[in-house]
Amino acid sequence: MKNKNLLNLCIGVMVLFFAISCTKDQVIGDTELEETTLSDSFSFEDAKQTLAKDGYDVSDLYARTFKNIVTDVEEKFFVLQGDVGFTEQQLKEMVSQHGENPNAKHFRTNNTVTGLPRTLSIYGMVKPGDDRSLNPMFQKAVQHAVNVYNSLNLTLKFSVEFGSNVKSASADIKIVADETLSKLRGFAEYPDMNGNPGDLVRLNPFPNGIPASNETIAYLVVFHELGHAIGLRHTDYFNRRFSCNDGPADEDQFDGAIPIDGTTSFTDIDPLSIYLSCLRNPGTGPTAMDKIALQALYGPRLEFPDLADWPFVRSGYVGGISKPGHIKSNTNWRIVPSSFWFSPIPSSGRGDGEFVIQIQRYDAPPCEQRKGYFTIIGEGVKKEIEIDVIQISRLLGPNEECP
């Protein structure tokens, strides 16, 4: 039986929180809205039906307003399962993705980071006296998490800068401290529909009102939240009781997340995954299954969809350009010729690309030929391909024959 994924892709632009324990009282100041609405245009019942259609258990759905700690703008969310929130606009996008297909069970935009290979810039807020400032432990945790991600041979890399003006920073992801998260250790957003990462990660320096002091836990929380920012959902998305001990179990509702092939099945949960709803990893970092999921999303790819009908053979002694070849890739690549008499144009590229082979004139006796090959090499990809290039000297004239 083909293994399916526990590490679930982001499906839409949603918000996720990483808690100490996944209890219903972990969010303070919630508003019960069984009969009320957050908006005249999208009611609580609309939200309930939309999320249920995507496979979610909506038995504990409620609404809450959060203040964006960077922009100071109040943001309203429909929240369920204690740690997943959706804005009204995001729910409308989910409805549009359902389209006219009544059997569409889940949001299939597969929102992950695009434009690979890509380096995402991170800006960590560090300003003495500012409640949003990351303490030294969190600064170290951010750098540690980034170093580990960057060591995994992914086409998605991270760079880190710390500074005092997070509002004016142009980084892809901003990381700040947020004491208002109550029992929650972290808060992160999923990628948007344009292929950009979730742009805000909040870390709680006082979970449960107690100063966070464990460096290992801080690292795991940062790694976990960055995973959400690039599109990974909870490993036990469909049954949070696995890691959190309580909360709704959705054993029969698997449609709300896209499985990643190659990882463990729904019935064989990775017990130490760094992306579990509630923390279980002892500090060893991403597990083998976590790494498989990351490779499935952001591992280097190099494919040659139309090179099956090569080698390229050119008759006659004249030079010229071959038919185009195409490369499908999410990484940097280069083409290395074996001989001086032909050259690829271009000889290197990034992502998907097209190339041609420029061949020099060949002055030689009739029937002689020369043969070479070119190799396509992708950055971080062991896969290579050798394609023959054969050039035959001038064609035979009348009454000529090969020896």
Buried (B, 14 or more C-beta within 10 A) or exposed (E): EEBBBBBBBBBBBBBBBBBBBBBEEBBEEBEEBEEEBBBEEBBBEBBBEBBBBBBBBBEEBBBBEBEEBBEEEEEBBBBBBBBBBBBBEBBBBBBEBBEEEEEBBBBBBEBBBEEBBBEBBBBBBBBEEEEBBBBEBBBBBBBBBBEBBBEBBBBBBBEBEBEEEBEEBEBBBBBBBBBBBBBBBBBBBBBBEEBBBBBBBBBBBBBEEEEBEEBBBBBBBBBBBBBBBBBBBBBBBBBBBBBBEEBBBBEEBBBBBBBBEBBBEBEEBBBBBBBBBBBBBEEEBBBEBBBBBBBBBBBBBBBBEEBEEBEBEBEEBEBEEBEEBEBEBBBBBBBBBBBEBBBBEEEBBBBEBEBBBBBBEBEEEBBBEBEBBBEBBBBBBEEEBEBEBBBBBBEEEEEEEEE
